[in-house]
Amino acid sequence: MTKNPLSIVVGVVLLLVFGMLLAPAASGALLANRISSMMVIGTLVGSLSTYLGLLASYWFDIAASATIVLVAVTIFFAVLALTNLRAPRQPGGGTDPATGETVA
């Protein structure tokens, strides 16, 4: 059974749109504690990834939209790695889901 080419295109477009929407916002969420800071950081990451993606697509002669999303996702994973290196999670701790009490 073959897929309809239009459904494949729609699937690729959806992946690109969700990647460009979520990667900058997730980077902002990792770096900020307040929603206003998250919005500013997400906007800056989105703008930077758009600029760098367009620049790379021009110089390497590849698809612009995929390159922009690739840069945005790369920035997200770099931020994720740096935040995990900076403040590793401590084993234990947190909240007990059954009682809601803080566990040391």
Summary of the structure (lengths in Angstrom):
residues: 104
radius of gyration: 18.4
end to end distance: 55.5
largest distance: 56.8
contacts: 260
relative contact order: 0.11
helix: 73%
strand: 2%
